[in-house]
Amino acid sequence: MKKVFWISFAIIFVMVCTAFLLPTIKQVNELPDEMVVTYSDIEEANNSNQYSPLINMELPKNINVATNGELTDTVLKIKLFDLFTIKKVNVRLLTDTDVYVGGETVGFNLFSEGVICVGSNAVVTETGTKEPIKESDIQDGDAILKIEDIEINNIQDIDRIINLPKFQGKELTVTIKRDDQEINTKITPVYDLLSQKYKLGLWVRNNASGVGTLTYVKQSNFRFGAVGHPIVDTSLGSNFNVESGNIYKCRLLGIKKGEKNNPGEIRSSINLSDDSIGLADTNCKYGVYGNILNKSIIDPNRTATLGGRLSVKLGDAKIYCALDNEGVKAYDIKIIKANKQNEADDKSMTIKVTDKELLEKTGGIIQGMSGSPIVQNGKIIGAITHVLINDPTRGYGVYIDWMIDN
């Protein structure tokens, strides 16, 4: 009889423990398999019992930490009762966390590697109109890097090379870049009766410009991140691959208030004849990156640390942006959803604007605010990326995780 009692007791005990622990284990298992963390993220999660008093997060004791702001690859163990490892997460440990908080509206003038094909046109020849691109493998969005192994740096280089006497009218080898891969293809220029030159029948460009908000500037090396999403080539509707570029201060002209199904915008202008305040070298899914040279854009009193997604809490936060000539101000928002992302995406968080002054000025999130830093508990945890068209008081933000490794 006693044996039956103790077996029944053990079964009930296990069932109660399982029921008690199941929500905690489920929450832990929802953590992504890879993420960025800081030492303070781990310490705060443990001290605040973020998941449960029974859960402890542990990094290896002897980590060879990278220098110069690089991220260190290691493994985070999540333990139950500080004894049993219930999940391992591949993490990138961020130690260079002190930054200046952005919020300034800035403009970019970006230059591609080679020239970008944005379309084609017919060439008038003696035998009728022809479009050489249709007989080649060149596609819209391809970067033309070389013709017959001669580098292309601008639009004029194409005309000059294909009209060299040794190349006139001959099939030429063109080196293009597509999806980060270099490809060699062939194209034959045709003689244009109108210009009396050989032509490829291509529309090309080598620069793109745009406006957005500065997110952060690292204190250690003045490397900046901005915008939170790429500068898109309007001709292609796709990212503009950047080899170099400049960043400029913007002149604010006014605000177009956002309404349902009618996005607003920060109206501003950039003067490309002004001295640039920095150099851009990257334009990717999570924004524009480079180095600040003219530090007058930086407010030395507006600082924070970078925080990985473990820092993100539902509830109150602030965004920083400049909407008038009074400069950058902080505005109240709420984080209403934080997505469990295993893959990089620029819609990490859903936020709602609650600040009465901001709602009065803009109606919520408007174009030009992309990149506005999201700050919570003294940490930059992300940046504004998109507005919900049917509700401008709501929008999306990207985790700083996806921004900082550029």
N, C-alpha and C positions, 0 to 999 in steps of 0.2 A: 504493500500500500504506500509506504514511504517512497519507494522507487518511482511509482507512478506520479506521486505528488511532485517530486523534484524534477522529473522530466517535464511535467506540465508547467511547473514554475519556470524552468529554463526556456521553454518554448515561448511562454508569455513574455518573459524578460527580453528575449531576442526580438520578438515582434514589437514590443514597446520601444526598444532602443532603435530599431530600424525605422519605425514610424517617426520617431523624434529626430533622427539624423537625416532622413531622406531629403527633406527640403534643403538642408545645408549642402549635402553631397550633390544634389541636382544643381544648385547655384554654382558650386565650384566647377562642376563639369561643363557648365555653360561658358566658362572662361575660354577665350580663344587659345589655339595651340601655339600661337606666336604673338608676342606683344612687346612694347617698349615699357620699361619701368625705370624708376629712380630709387635710390636708397630710401628716400623719404616716403615714397609711395608704399614701399614694403613696411616700413616702420609704422606709418599711420594706419595701414590696414590691420596690422597685428594689434596695435595699441587700442584701436577703436572697436576691436572685435567685429570687423566689417562683415564677415561671413558667419562667424560664431565664436564664442570663447573657446570652443574645442578645436578651432582651425588655426594653424600657424604657417606662415609663409617663410621659406628659408632659401637664401642664396648660398652657393658654395663659400666656404670660409676663406679660401685662398684664391682670389680671382686676379688674374693678370690684367688689370684694367688698362684699356687703351688710353693714349694721351691725345692732345690736340683736338679734343672735342669729338673724337671718333666714338662709335658705339661698340660696346663689348658684348660678344655673343656668349651666353651662358644658359644654364638651366635653373629654373625656379621650381623648388619642391613645395607642394602644398600638403601639409601633414595633418592627420587627425590624431588628437590627444598627444601631439608632438612625438608620435611614435610611428604611425603608419602613413606612408606616402600614398595619397589617393589620386594625385594628378601631378604630372610634370609638364611644365610650360617652357618652350624655347623662348627666351627673352633676350632683348637687346638692352643692355644696361647703359643708361645715360647718366654721365657724371658731370658733364659741362652744362649746367642748368640755369645759370644766371643770365637773364636777358633784359633788354629794354623793351617795354611794352609799346607796340605801334599804335595804329589808329589814324595816322595821317593818310590823306588821299594822295596817291602818287601815280605818275604816268610812266609808261614803258615804251621804248622804241627798240624792237628786237630784230636781229639779223640772222638769217638762216645760214647753214653750211651749204655752199653752192647757191643755186637758185631753185625756187619751187615752181613746179608746173601747176598752173591754175586753170588751164583750158587750152583750146586749140582754135585755129582759124584757117580758112582756105587761102591758098596762095594762087594768084593768077599767073598761069604759065602759057606758053605758046600752044599747048594742047588742051587747054581748059584749066579749070580749078582743081587743085590737088591738096590733100591734107596728109603730109608725110607721117604725122603722129599715128594715124590709123593703121599704117603698115609697120609700126614699131611696137615695142612692149612698154613704152612710156605711158604712165597713168597720171591723172590728176593727183597731186599731193606728193609725187616723187621729187626728191631733191636731185638736181643734175649737178654732179660733182666734177666730172671731167669729160672732155671730148678729145678722143685720140690721145689720152693720157696727159692732156694739158688742163690744169686746174681752172675751174670756173668760179670766179669770185663775185661777179656782178653780171647784169643783163648784157652789157656791151661786149663782154668776153665771148658770148656765143656768136654774135654777128662777126666779130673779128676773126675767130678761129675758122668758122665754116667758109669764110670768103678768102682764106689764104689760098694762093694759086695751087698748092699741092693737094688741097682738100676739095676744091670746087666740084660740086656735082657727084662726088664719090660717096659710097656707103661708108659711114663713120661709126666707130665704136664709142658708145656713150656709157659712162659709169654713173649709175643712179643709186640713191639710197632710199630704201623702202622698208618701213618697219624695222629700222636699225640694222638692216642687211644691205651690203653693197652688191649690186647686180650689174653685169655688163650686157648691154643690148645694142642693137644696130638701128640706124636711121639714115636715110639719104636726103640731104637738102635738095630743094628744087629752086630753079631760077625764077624770081619774081619780076614780072614785066613792069610793075608799078614802081618799085624802088630800084630796079636794076641791080639787085643783089640776090645772093642765095639765101633762102629762108628755111626754117624748120616748121613754120606754121604753129608755133607755140606761144601761149601767153604765159609769162613767168613773172615772178616777183621775188625779192629777197629781203623784204622787211614787213613787219606787222606791228601795230601799236595798240595800246589799250590802257585803261585806267582801272585801278583797284585800290585796296587799302593795305598798308604795311602792317604785317602781323607782329613780327618780333625782329630784334637785332641782337645777336649774341654779344655779350659783353667781352668775351675772350678774344674774338677775332673779327667782330663787326660783320659777320655774315648774316644776311637777312632772309626771311621768308615772307611772302606776300600773296594776296589774292585768294588762296585756298583752292583755286581751280585754274586750269590753263588759260592763257591768252589764246583765243581761237581765231584762226584766219577766216575772215568773213567770206572770202571767195570759195573756201573749201568746206567750211563748217567743221574743221578739225583742228587738232593741236598744231602749233607752229614750232617745228624743231629749231632750236636756237643754238647758234655758235657763239654769238656775242650780243650785247645790247646795252642800253643805258636806262637809268632810272632818273626821273625828274620830279621836282616839286610841281604840284598842280595849283592852278588858280581856281578857286571855287566861284561859280557863277550863280548858283541857286539850287533849289530843290523842287523836283516834281513829285508831289505826294502820291504814294501808292494807294490804289483802290482795288477792290475785288475784280479779278480778270483784267487789270490794267496796271502793270508794274510801274512803280515810280523810279526815279533815278536822281543821283547826285550829278548836277550839271557842272562840268569843270573843263578846263582847257590846259594843254601843255604847250610850251614854246620850245621847239627843238633847237632853237638858236641859243637857249640858255645853257649855262654850264650844268652838266649832269651831276647828280649827287652820289652816284654809284654806278657799278657795272653789273649787268645781269649775265648769267651764263647757263641758266636752266629754265625750261618751261615745260612742266609735266602735269600730270593729272591733279597734283595737289598744290600747284601754284607756281610762282616765279621766284627764282633764287639768285643770289649774287652777293656782292660785297658793297657796303656803304663806304664811301670815300669822304664825303662832306658831312661831318658829324653834326651839323647844325639842325638836321632833321630829327635828332635824338633829344628827348627830354630825359636828362640824367636822373630826375627825381621819380620818373615813372618806371618802376622796375618790378620784376616778378621772377619766379623760377618756372621752368618747364615741368609739366606734370604728365605722366603717362595716363592711360585710361583708368588705372586703379584710383586715380585722383578724382575721377568724374562722379559726382553725386547728383541725383535728381533733386531739383529745388533751385534756390536762388543763385544767380550768378550775374556777371556784368559783361557788357561788350563795350569796346572803346572805338570811337570813330569821330571824325571831324565833319560837322555839318554846316559850319559858318566860319566867319573870320575870328571867332573866339578860340579856335583850336580844338584839340582833342578833349572829349569829355567821356565820362563813364555813364552808361545807361543800364537800368535794371532789366533783366530777363529771367525766365525760368527754364531750366532744362526739364523737359517733360518726358523724354525718352532717350535712353542710351542703348544703342544697338550692340548686340554681341557679334562682332565682326571677325570672322576667320580670314577674310580676304580684304585687301585694301579697297576702300570705297570712300567717296567724299561726302556721303550722307550718313555720318556716324551718329549724330545726335539730332533730335528734334527739339527746337527751342521756341519759346513764345515771348514776345516783347510785352513787358508789363509797365514800362516806364511811361508815365503820362506825358512828359515833355517830348520824348522821342515819338510817341504816337501822334502827338499834335503836330510835330514838324514833318514827319515822313509817312505816317500811317502804318509804320512797322519797318520791315526790311525792304530796302530798295536797291536798285542796281548801283554799283559803285561802293557798296558796303561789303562786298565780298572780300574776305581777308581780315575783317574786323576781329581782333582777338577776343576770345571768350575767356574770362578770368574768374576763377572760383577759389576761394580760400587762399589767395595770394599766389596762385599758380595759373599760368596760361595752359589751358587744357584743350584748346582747339581754336577754330576760326569759322566765321560765317561763310557759307558757300552758296546757298540757294534760298529763294523765297517760294512759299506756296502761292501759286498764282491766284487761287480762289480764296486765300486768306493771308493778306500781307503781314498780319501780326505774327505769323508763324513761318518757320523756315528750318533749314538744315545747317549743321556745322560738321566739320571734319575733325576727328581726333588729331591732336598734335603729334601722336605716334606716326601718322602717315606723312607729316610735313617735315619732321626734323632731320631726316636722313638724306637731305639733298643739299 
